[in-house]
Structure formats: C-alpha cells, structure tokens
Amino acid sequence: MRTITSEHADAQPFDWDTPSAALTARLRMATLPSGPGTKVIFVAPDLWVPISIVNCNIHVLPGIPRIFVQLLEGLRDVLLAEGRVDKSRKAIRVLISSPLPESDVAEYLTRLQGRVAERGVKIGSYPKWGKKMNTITLVGNDTEFVESLVEEVERETKGSRVTAEGDTAAEDENSAEAMADAEAQKAGGKEAKEKQAALVDGVEALKVQ
C-alpha cells in the first residue's frame, strides 16, 4: 500500500497512535475489502488512492468527484489493456430535455421501451425536482437506430436534444415554447367560450323575434 507523504497545509496535527472516535472514523474511510477474490490497483501515479476490485466485476472508488473521475480514466486504460472492453459495442447516449412532467410522458415512454427493447435500447426518464425541465435518455449500441428515434421522442415529449444535462439555452427555449403552448390553449379555450356565448345570445335573439 502507498502512504501519504504530505498533509494539507491547513491540516491540524493528528494523533494516529491513540485510539479515538476520530481515528476510527478516518480508518473506516480507508477500509477496503480484503481476502480471496479481492485486489487493489493503483491507476494514477500521482494518487495514493487505489481502486479496490472484488470478483473482477465490483469496483470500489472514493466519492470525491475529482479523484473519482481521475481513477475512472485510469481504470479505462487498464480495462482496455486487459481486453475487457469491446470497442465495437461503444454505446451512444442521447439526451432530450422536455418541459412536460414525467407523469405526462410515462405512458409514451413505456410503449417506446417495449418497441425498442429487442434492439438493445434503454429509455430513461430523470425528473429534476424544482426545475422546469426533465431529461429523457436514449441509450444503445446501434447509433443509426438510436438517432432515428430522436425526432419522434422530441415530438411526443415537446422536447429538444441537448448535449448535456443542464443545457440552459435549450431548456429555456423549450420552457418558453411550453409556456406559449399553454397560453395558446388557454386563449383557444377562452375564444371557444366567447363563441359559444355569442351563439347562445344569437339563438335567444331569434326566439325573441
């Protein structure tokens, strides 16, 4: 195992020899699986943090985003070198931002999943609590087939394709379009009521005559 050679400049002195609750907590964060079927690999020469692997298919990584990403990039190189990644089956992931609530599109997405399952495509829906836009994902290995679904999904969900979650410009455009549709529906309903009222007034006028 590797050891830390330096501490953070602002770190307070810590007693690693005397048992304490703080020591127990720190050691728990550094505890990794051990025994038969386990191993650790160091994929980044500038990191003391390893990746712990159990039964060749469970990989234990730290929850610190920067370190997590760095270790994943190193793990990719290891998996490629070991021939454990089939480059010919590279997946494509399409993101569609929709202003509709998940409940409004759930039935359509369920039907769509049933249609595309045999082609290895997975449909995902990820609501954003407190946000106006939700994200729908299309994931599969057949790029041409996945791309052929985009126009339909955009139409059925009143959404548009984005390059990343949180694509503000696209989400703002979708949100504005949804608001415009809602206003149009309201206006249409008001106009229909006005026409109905005018028709009733006309009938009453004929009765009087």
C-alpha positions as CSV (number, residue, x, y, z in Angstrom):
1,M,0.0,0.0,0.0
2,R,1.1,3.6,-0.5
3,T,1.2,6.2,2.2
4,I,0.5,9.9,2.2
5,T,3.8,11.8,2.1
6,S,2.4,15.2,2.9
7,E,-0.6,16.7,4.5
8,H,-2.8,19.7,3.6
9,A,-1.2,23.0,4.5
10,D,-4.1,23.8,6.8
11,A,-4.3,20.4,8.4
12,Q,-4.3,20.2,12.2
13,P,-1.9,17.8,13.9
14,F,-3.5,14.4,14.3
15,D,-2.6,11.5,16.6
16,W,-2.6,8.3,14.6
17,D,-1.5,6.2,17.5
18,T,-4.0,6.9,20.3
19,P,-7.4,5.2,19.9
20,S,-10.2,7.7,19.4
21,A,-13.6,8.2,17.7
22,A,-11.9,10.5,15.1
23,L,-9.2,7.8,14.4
24,T,-11.9,5.2,14.0
25,A,-13.8,7.4,11.5
26,R,-10.7,8.1,9.5
27,L,-9.7,4.4,9.4
28,R,-13.2,3.5,8.3
29,M,-12.9,5.7,5.3
30,A,-9.7,3.9,4.3
31,T,-11.1,0.4,4.9
32,L,-11.2,-1.7,1.7
33,P,-12.4,-5.3,1.0
34,S,-9.8,-7.9,1.6
35,G,-9.4,-11.7,1.2
36,P,-9.9,-14.2,-1.6
37,G,-11.2,-12.7,-4.9
38,T,-10.1,-9.1,-4.0
39,K,-7.3,-6.9,-5.2
40,V,-6.3,-3.3,-5.3
41,I,-4.8,-1.5,-8.3
42,F,-3.1,2.0,-8.5
43,V,-4.1,3.5,-11.8
44,A,-2.8,7.1,-11.2
45,P,0.8,7.5,-10.4
46,D,0.2,10.8,-8.5
47,L,-2.6,9.4,-6.3
48,W,-2.2,7.2,-3.2
49,V,-5.8,6.1,-3.5
50,P,-6.3,2.7,-5.1
51,I,-9.3,1.1,-6.8
52,S,-10.5,-2.0,-4.9
53,I,-11.8,-4.8,-7.1
54,V,-13.9,-7.7,-5.9
55,N,-14.6,-10.8,-8.0
56,C,-13.4,-8.8,-11.1
57,N,-16.7,-7.0,-11.5
58,I,-17.1,-4.8,-8.4
59,H,-15.0,-1.7,-8.3
60,V,-14.8,0.4,-5.1
61,L,-13.9,4.0,-5.7
62,P,-13.9,7.1,-3.4
63,G,-16.8,9.6,-3.5
64,I,-14.7,12.7,-4.1
65,P,-15.7,13.8,-7.6
66,R,-12.3,14.9,-8.8
67,I,-10.5,11.8,-7.6
68,F,-13.4,9.6,-8.8
69,V,-13.1,10.9,-12.4
70,Q,-9.3,10.6,-12.4
71,L,-9.5,7.0,-11.2
72,L,-12.1,6.1,-13.8
73,E,-9.9,7.5,-16.6
74,G,-7.1,5.3,-15.3
75,L,-9.3,2.3,-14.9
76,R,-10.4,2.7,-18.6
77,D,-6.8,2.3,-19.7
78,V,-6.4,-0.8,-17.5
79,L,-9.6,-2.4,-18.9
80,L,-8.6,-1.7,-22.5
81,A,-5.1,-3.1,-21.9
82,E,-6.7,-6.3,-20.4
83,G,-9.0,-6.6,-23.4
84,R,-12.1,-6.4,-21.2
85,V,-13.8,-3.7,-23.3
86,D,-15.4,-4.4,-26.6
87,K,-14.7,-1.2,-28.6
88,S,-17.1,-2.3,-31.4
89,R,-20.0,-2.1,-28.9
90,K,-19.5,1.5,-27.9
91,A,-22.8,2.9,-26.6
92,I,-24.4,6.1,-27.8
93,R,-26.4,8.2,-25.3
94,V,-28.9,10.9,-26.4
95,L,-30.3,13.4,-24.0
96,I,-33.6,15.1,-24.7
97,S,-34.8,18.0,-22.5
98,S,-38.6,18.1,-22.0
99,P,-40.8,20.7,-20.3
100,L,-43.5,18.0,-19.6
101,P,-43.9,16.4,-16.2
102,E,-42.8,12.7,-16.1
103,S,-46.4,11.7,-15.5
104,D,-47.4,13.2,-18.8
105,V,-44.8,11.2,-20.8
106,A,-44.7,8.0,-18.8
107,E,-47.2,6.1,-20.9
108,Y,-45.5,7.0,-24.1
109,L,-42.0,6.2,-22.8
110,T,-43.3,2.8,-21.6
111,R,-44.7,2.0,-25.0
112,L,-41.5,3.2,-26.6
113,Q,-39.4,1.0,-24.4
114,G,-41.5,-2.0,-25.3
115,R,-40.9,-1.3,-29.0
116,V,-37.1,-0.8,-28.8
117,A,-36.1,-3.3,-26.1
118,E,-35.2,-6.0,-28.6
119,R,-32.8,-3.6,-30.3
120,G,-30.9,-3.2,-27.0
121,V,-32.1,0.4,-26.5
122,K,-32.9,1.6,-22.9
123,I,-35.2,4.6,-22.3
124,G,-34.6,6.6,-19.2
125,S,-36.6,9.5,-17.6
126,Y,-35.0,11.7,-14.9
127,P,-37.2,14.4,-13.3
128,K,-35.4,17.5,-12.0
129,W,-37.1,18.5,-8.7
130,G,-37.6,22.2,-8.5
131,K,-36.7,22.6,-12.2
132,K,-38.9,23.3,-15.2
133,M,-37.2,20.8,-17.5
134,N,-36.8,17.0,-17.2
135,T,-34.3,14.8,-19.0
136,I,-35.1,11.8,-21.2
137,T,-32.3,9.5,-22.3
138,L,-31.9,7.0,-25.2
139,V,-29.0,4.6,-24.7
140,G,-28.0,1.9,-27.2
141,N,-25.2,0.4,-29.3
142,D,-26.8,0.9,-32.7
143,T,-26.1,4.6,-33.4
144,E,-28.2,4.8,-36.5
145,F,-31.3,3.2,-34.8
146,V,-31.0,5.4,-31.7
147,E,-30.6,8.5,-33.9
148,S,-33.8,7.5,-35.8
149,L,-35.8,7.8,-32.6
150,V,-34.8,11.3,-31.7
151,E,-37.3,13.2,-33.9
152,E,-40.2,11.1,-32.6
153,V,-39.2,11.5,-29.0
154,E,-38.8,15.2,-29.4
155,R,-42.2,15.5,-30.9
156,E,-44.0,13.3,-28.4
157,T,-42.4,15.0,-25.4
158,K,-42.3,18.5,-26.7
159,G,-38.6,18.4,-26.1
160,S,-35.3,19.0,-27.9
161,R,-32.0,17.3,-28.0
162,V,-29.3,18.7,-25.7
163,T,-25.6,18.0,-25.5
164,A,-25.5,17.8,-21.7
165,E,-27.9,17.9,-18.7
166,G,-28.5,21.5,-17.7
167,D,-28.1,22.9,-21.2
168,T,-29.7,26.2,-20.2
169,A,-30.2,27.7,-23.7
170,A,-32.1,24.7,-24.9
171,E,-34.1,24.3,-21.7
172,D,-35.1,28.0,-21.7
173,E,-36.2,27.6,-25.4
174,N,-38.3,24.5,-24.5
175,S,-39.7,26.2,-21.4
176,A,-40.8,29.3,-23.4
177,E,-42.3,27.0,-26.1
178,A,-44.3,25.1,-23.5
179,M,-45.5,28.3,-21.9
180,A,-46.5,29.6,-25.3
181,D,-48.5,26.3,-26.0
182,A,-50.2,26.7,-22.6
183,E,-51.2,30.2,-23.3
184,A,-52.4,29.3,-26.7
185,Q,-54.6,26.5,-25.2
186,K,-55.9,29.0,-22.7
187,A,-56.6,31.5,-25.4
188,G,-58.3,28.8,-27.5
189,G,-60.5,27.8,-24.6
190,K,-61.4,31.5,-23.9
191,E,-62.2,32.0,-27.6
192,A,-64.4,28.9,-27.7
193,K,-66.3,30.1,-24.7
194,E,-66.8,33.6,-26.3
195,K,-68.1,32.0,-29.5
196,Q,-70.4,29.7,-27.5
197,A,-71.7,32.7,-25.6
198,A,-72.3,34.6,-28.8
199,L,-74.1,31.7,-30.3
200,V,-76.4,31.4,-27.3
201,D,-77.1,35.1,-27.5
202,G,-78.0,34.8,-31.2
203,V,-80.4,31.9,-30.5
204,E,-82.1,33.9,-27.7
205,A,-82.4,36.9,-30.1
206,L,-84.1,34.7,-32.7
207,K,-86.5,33.4,-30.1
208,V,-87.5,36.9,-29.1
209,Q,-88.1,37.8,-32.8
